[in-house]
Amino acid sequence: MRLQEIENILGIADSTLSDWDRNPQRKKLMKLLRTLSKKEVLSLLESEEFTPKYSTKTRKIKLHKEWFHKDLLYSREDNSLIEIDNLIAIYLKQPNQADTNTLLYLFGSARLKRVLKKIEATLGPADYNESKEQIEYAISKKRYKREYPLPPVEKILENPKERYIEMLQEKYSKKRIIAMAEANNISYNAMFKIKKIVGEQ
């Protein structure tokens, strides 16, 4: 980044940056800031990353089914021990935004991305991309909106996804979205999902 960008984005006064340039201990920090691009810095600052509930060193946990919206582990008993990576893999193979958000809260984005990369070959491209986009959306909605264009409204209504409907709600009211869905003669399931996402169900 240029000095002006560092000053504007990070709110560090020009005089402070000049002092850092002359200070041998701060010079490395200045070098790092100059090396990073404006896009990289904004991306890092917009990230909603937080410390996961479980450490990356934790391998197994007790399963609490109430954490998840969908029970994809119906053959397992509640409170049974489960490998964290297996739990993540099961939910990323049938992704839904609510449970992806839960996984991120419990285990963090680095672990989810690592498991997703590990199971990429076993997923179809659509499920892989869906899981990847759900993770990106949960980490930083601003960055997601910049990097992933919104599909045409007709496509969104035919196959509604929580993040797309949320983004549509920034432009249209709930009533308008439902009216557009009715005008497009979408399936009963798609309509039910849309109403549930906008809070009309």
N, C-alpha and C positions, 0 to 999 in steps of 0.2 A: 504494500500500500504506500501511497504517497503521504507525506507529512500532514497535508491538509485533510486527507481521508482519515488518518489516525486520530487527528484532533476532533473532527466532526463525529465520527462513529463512537469513539471511546471517551470523548469528553476530556481529553488530556490537553492541557494548555501548551501552546507552542514553546513557551519558555521552559516548561518541564521537559519536553521532548529534547530541547537543545541541551539541557543539563544531563539528560540520560546519555546523549551522544558522546559527551565528554567524560562521563563516569565509567571507568573500566568494568565495574560490576553490573551496570545497567546496559552496557553496550550490546551484550548478547540479546537482551530483551528487544532493543531497538532493531537489531538485525532480524530477529524473528518477526517482528511486526512489519518490517519492510518486505520480508519474503512472502508473507501471506497475502493472498489477493483479497480485494474488497468482498468478493462473493463468498470466499471461504470464511471470512470473519463474520459476515452477516448470517451465514448458515449456522455457524457455531453459536452465535448469540441468540438466534431464534429457536434453537433446539430446546425442547421441553424435557430434556433428559434429567433424570433424578436418580438418586441412589436406590437400587432395587431392594426389595424386602429381603431376598436371599442372596448371600454371597455367591460369587462365581465358583467358589471352592466347594459349595454344597452340592452333593451329587444326588441325594434322595431326600424326599419330603413325604409327610403324611398327606394324602389326597383329601382335599376338602371340596366336595362337589358343589357346595353352595357358592363357591367363587365364580363358577362359570354359568353362562346363559344356556348353553347347550350341553347336555350330558353325552359326551362322546366316549365316556369310559363306563358305560352301563354294565359291563361284565366285571368291573372291579368294585370292591366294597369301599364305602366311605372310610376314611382314616387308614386305609391300607398304604403301605410304602410304595412309592413309585419313583423311578429315575426321572429327574427333572428334564433331561434332554428328550426322553421318550414322550413325556407329557407335552412338551412344546411341539415336538414333531407331529403328534396326533392332532393337535389343534391347528397347526399350520397347514396340514393336509386338507382340512375342511374349514377354511378361514371364514370368520365373521368378525366384524370390527369390535364388538363388545368384548369378546373373549381375547382378541389380540391385545386390546388395551389392558386387560387383566394380566396377561402374560408379561407385558412390558412392565407393569407395576411390580409384579412379583420377581421377575428375573432380569430385567434390563434389556436394552436394545442390542448391545453387543452379543449377548448370548443368543437372542432370537435370530439375529442375522447369521451367526455362526451355524446354528442348527439348520436354518433355512438353506444355507449354502450346502450343508452336508446332505440334505434330502432332495436337493434340486433335481437330480437325475430321476428320482421316483415320482416327481410331480409332473403333471401336464403343464405346459407353458401358461395356461390361463390361471391355474391355481397358484403357481409360483409367482406370477406377476401380481395377482390379487393379494397374496400374503405380503409380498415386498411393499406394495403400495399402502396396505393397511398399516404396516409398521412405520413407513415414512410419514403418513398422515398423522399418526398418533404422536410421533416425535416432534414434528413441526408443521402445523397446518399452513403457515405462511409460506414456508419453503415448498411444501407440496403443491400449493396453488400456483407458484411460479414455475415449477418444473414439469407438472403434469397438466396438460390442457383438459378442460372439461369437455366430455363427449357431447354430441348433439342431444338436445332435450328429449327427442323421441327415443333415443337409445337408452338414456337414463331412466325414462319412465317404463320402458319394456323390461329392463333388468336393474331395478333400483338398488343402489348401494348407499349405505348410511352417509359416507363422506360426500357423495355427489348430491344427495338430497339436501344435506347441510349447506353445501355450496349454492344450490339453487335457492335456498331460503334467504340467502343474502340479496337475491335479486327479486324474488317473488314472495307473496304471502302464502300461508298454508292453503287458503281457499283457492288461490290461483293455481297452485301446483296440483291440487286435487282436480280442479276443473280441467286443466290441461291433460291430466291422466285419463279422465272420463272421455274427453274429446278424442283421445288416441285409441279408445277401445282396448285398453290393456287387459291382461288376464286378471282374474279375481285375486290370485296370489300376489301379483305385483301391486295391485291396488291396496290390498290388505297391508303389505309391507310398507308402502308409502305412507299410509295413514298412521301406521304404528311409529314410523320414524318422525313424522311431523307432530305426533302427539294427538292425533284425532281418533285413535283406536283404544 
